[in-house]
Amino acid sequence: MSLTTRLLNAHATTRLSSSLPSSASPRYSHFLSTQFASPSLIQFPLTLKPSSTSSFSRVFSSSSSAITATSTMGEAPDVGMDAVQKRLMFDDECILVDENDGVVGHASKYNCHLWENILKGNALHRAFSVFLFNSKYELLLQQRSGTKVTFPLVWTNTCCSHPLYRESELIDEDALGVRNAAQRKLFDELGIPAEDVPVDQFTPLGRILYKASSDGKWGEHELDYLLFIVRDVNVNPNPDEVADVKYVNRDQLKELLRKADSGEEGINLSPWFRLVVDNFLLKWWENVENGTLKEAVDMKTIHKLS
C-alpha cells in the first residue's frame, strides 16, 4: 500500500470514527456502517495510474504553502446554526480546485461557503448537481430544508452537494469520485438506496463554474459537475436536508419558472439550478427522452456562467 493511500485511509478512518457524535442521524450512521465501504456500491478503478492529470499527484505534489493556506482560514463557530448543519459544515472537507478543475488542496465546508473567503478567491471547490428522471421522463426536484446554511427553502434539482477529500471521491477517471459522492448524498438527503442509483448509471454531461451570494455572509463558488440519471427510485427524504420533493414534466417546470420570476407563492430557485435551466436543461431533456444523452456529453469544456 502506497504512502498516499495510507495517509488518505488514515485521514478518512479518523474522520469517520470521530466526527459522528451520539446525536448523528441514524440514516447517516447506517449508511457509513453498512454501505460506504461496500465495493459493490462505491467503485474504484483497479489501478490508479500516476499522471499529470491525477488528483493524487496534484494534491500531494502541490506546495506546502498552498495546503497550509487552506487550513488557516477562520473557523469561528456560529451561534444558532442548526446542530446537524454545523456538524456537516465543520466535519466535511471539500476539494479545493483552480478554474481548470485542478486539485489544489482542501478546506472545511464552513470555510468554503463564507462569502468573505469567496471574495478573496480562495474558496473555489468541486461540487455536483444530480438530475434524476423517472421512466416517464419526469425530473425529481427538491426544496432545500429551512435549516440549510446556504439557500434555505429554495427549489432545486434532485441533489446538489460536494465530493469530499477522501480517496473514493478524489478519483478523476471518468468522474468516478464525483459519481461516488452523488450516490452517497442521494441516500443521505433523499433516502435513495445505493442499489437504486448504481454509479455506472450516472452520465456526467458537463461542468459549470459559477459564483452566487446567499445572504451576504454565505455563498457558493463551485466548479459543478452535472450528472444525469434515468431510474425509478424509492424516495424517503431526510428532513434535516429536504423540506419537500416533487416530480415535474417540462411544462410543469416552465410553470415553476414563471412563478419564481413573478414572485408567486414565495417560490425561489437555487442559482445553480437556474443557470442550468437557462443554458442547457430543456435541450438535454430532449436527449433524455430520445435516448441520445451520450451525444450531449462535453466534459472538456468548463462553462463559466453568471
N, C-alpha and C positions, 0 to 999 in steps of 0.2 A: 504494500500500500504506500503511495507516494506521500511526501510531506504535505503537499497541498491538500490531498484528500483527508489525511489525519487531522489537519488543522480545522478544516471545514466540518468534519464529522464531530470533532470535539466541541466546536462552537455550537453546532446545531443541537447536540445532545444536551449541553449545558442549558441552552435556552429553552428547549422543550421540557426539561425536567424542573427548571427553576422558575419559569415565567407563568406557570399556571397556579394561581392561588386557589384556596379552598372554595372561593366564590366563582371560579371559572365555570362557564356554561357547560352543562353535561354534554351538549352536542359537540362542542369544540374538543373536550377531553376524549369523548368516544371516538371522534374522527382520528385524532392523533394516535390513540392506542390501538385501534383496530384496522385503520385503512392507510394511514400516512406511509407506513413502511412497506406496504404490500407491493411487491414487484409486478404483480399482475394489474395494478391500478395506476401507479405512477411509474412511467417508463424512463429508462436510461439507455443510451446507446451502449453497445458492448465495449467500445473503447472511446476515450476522449483524446483525440489527437491534438498535440500541441501545434498551434499555428498562430500566425499574426492576427487572425480574427477570433481566436478563442477567448471567451470571457475570463477563463482561469489565467491564461498567460497575461492578459491585460491587467487584471486585478493585482496579481502578485508581482508583476514587473513594474507597476506604477510607483512613482516616487513615494517615499515615506511621508513627505510633507503633504502630499495630496490626501493620503489616508488619514493623517493626523488632523487635517483641516475638517474632515467630516465628523470628527469626534469631539471637536471643541466648540461647536455651536451651543448656545444656551439651551438648557433643558429644564427651566423652572416649571414646576407642576402648576396646573391650572385649577384653581378652586372652583367647584361647581361643575366640572366636567363629569359626565356620566362615567361610572366606575368601569364598565366594560370597554367603552371607547378610550378611556385613559390607559387601561392595560394595553390595548392594541396600539395606541399612539407611542407608548414608550418601549414596548417589547418587540414590535415589528421593525425589522431593519430593511429599509428599501434599498434598491440598487441604484446608485448614482451613475448617470451616464453623461456623455457630451452630446452635442447636437447631431453627431453621426452615429449615435447609439453605442458608442464605445464605453465599456465599463471603466469608471474612474475611482470607485470607492463605494462606501455605504454610509447611511445615516438613518436615525430613527424616523419613523413616520411623523412624529411630532415636529422634528426639525425640518423635514421636507415640505411641510404644509404651512409653516409660519410665513406669512406674506413678506416680512422683513428679510427673511433668508432668500425667498424667491426673487425679490428685487435686487439682492446682491449678486444674483446669478450663480449661486452655489447649491441649488436645491432641485435641479432637473433630475427626475428619476423615471425609471421604466414602469409602465403600467399596462393594463389590458382592459378591453371592453368586449364582453361577450354579447352576441346577438343570437339568441336561441329561437328557432322556429319549430312549430309542431308540424305534423304531417299534413295539416290543412294550410300550411304556409302562413300561419299567424305568428306574429312576433310577441314574445313574452317580455313585458315591461315590469319594472318595479318602481315603487315610490320609496325613496330612502327614509329610514327611520328618523323621527324627530330628535333623537339623541345623537345623530351623526354630527361630527365636528364641522365638516365642510358640507355645504349644500344640503342641509336637512330638509326633508319633506318634498324634495323635487322629484319629478318623474324622470326616469332614465331608461337606458337599455337594460337587458336582462341582469347583468352583473358587471361591476366596474371595481377593479382593485389593483393590487400590485404583486408581482413576483417578489419574493423575499431573498435576502442574501443568504442562501443556503444552496448546497450542491445541486439538489434536484431542480432548482428554479433558476440556476445560472447557466444552464445548457443552451448555447446559441443554436446548435444544429437543428434546422427545421423548426425554430422557435419552440423547441421542446420544453425548455424551462418555463416559458410563459404558459404553454398549454397545461403543464403540470399544475401551475399555480391556479389556472382557471378552474380546473377540476376540483381543487381543494376549496376554493371560495364559493363555487356553486353549491357545495354541500354546506359550508359554514353559513352562508347567507340565506339560501333557499331550500336547504334540506334535500337537494337533489343527489341521490346516491351516485357514487363514482361509476357504478356499472351502467347507469343510465347515460353517462356522458364520457365514453372512453376517449382518452387523449388523442388517439389516432383519428377521431371523427371531427375534431376541430380543424377548420380551414382558416389559416392566417391570410387575410386578404390584403392588408396594407398597414402602414404606420402613419400616425399623425403626431405633430408636435404643436402643443398649444399652451397658453397661459391664461388663467382666469382667477380673479379675486372672488372670494365667497362673501366676506363681511368686513374686510379691511384688516383683520388680524390673521385670517386663514385664507388659503387659496390653493391652486393647483398649478404645477408646471411639470407637464408629463410628456414623455415620449410613449405614445399609446398604441399598443398592438390591437388591431381589430380582428376579432375571432368570430367566425360564423359556424353554426352547427344546426343541423336539422334532426331533431329527435323528439319523440313523445316521451315525456318525463313525469315523474312524480314530484310534486312541489309541496314543501312544508316550510313556509317562511319562518325565519328566526326573527322574533320581534325586536331584538337588540339591533338588528341590521335593516329590517324591511318593515315598512308600515302597511303596504298593500301591493298586490300584483294583479295583472290582467293581461290577457292576450288581445291583440288588435290586428285587424287586417289593414290594408293600405288606406282605405277610405276612413277607417276609424282613427288611424294615426294622423291623417290630414285634419280631421276634426279636432283632435287633441292639439295640434299645432295652431289651429285657428283660435281655440280658446286661450292658449298660452299667449298668443300675440295680442289678443283683445283684453286680456286680464280677467276673463270669465272664470268663475268658480275657484279663484285663487290658485289656478294651475300654473306651475313653473316647471321648466325643463332644465336638466343639467347642461352646462355649456358644452361639454364634450359631445353629448348626445345630439344637441342641436347642430353642431358643426358637422357631424357625420350625416345627419339627416339632410342638411342643406347641400352637402357636397357629393355624397355617394349613395345613400341608403336606398332611395327609390329605384335607381338603376340596378343596384346589386340585388334588390328584392326580385326583380325580373329574372336575374340569373338563378336565384334560389328556385323559383317556380319552374324554370325551364331546364333545371338540372345542369346548368353551364357555369356553376360557381368557379370552377378552376380557371375559366377563361378570364375572370376578373382579377385574378391574383397579381399583385405588384408589390413584392417585398423589397424591391431595390430602392424605391422612392420613399423619402420621408417628407410628407406633405406638411408644410408649415402654415398653420391656419390661425385665424384670429377673428 
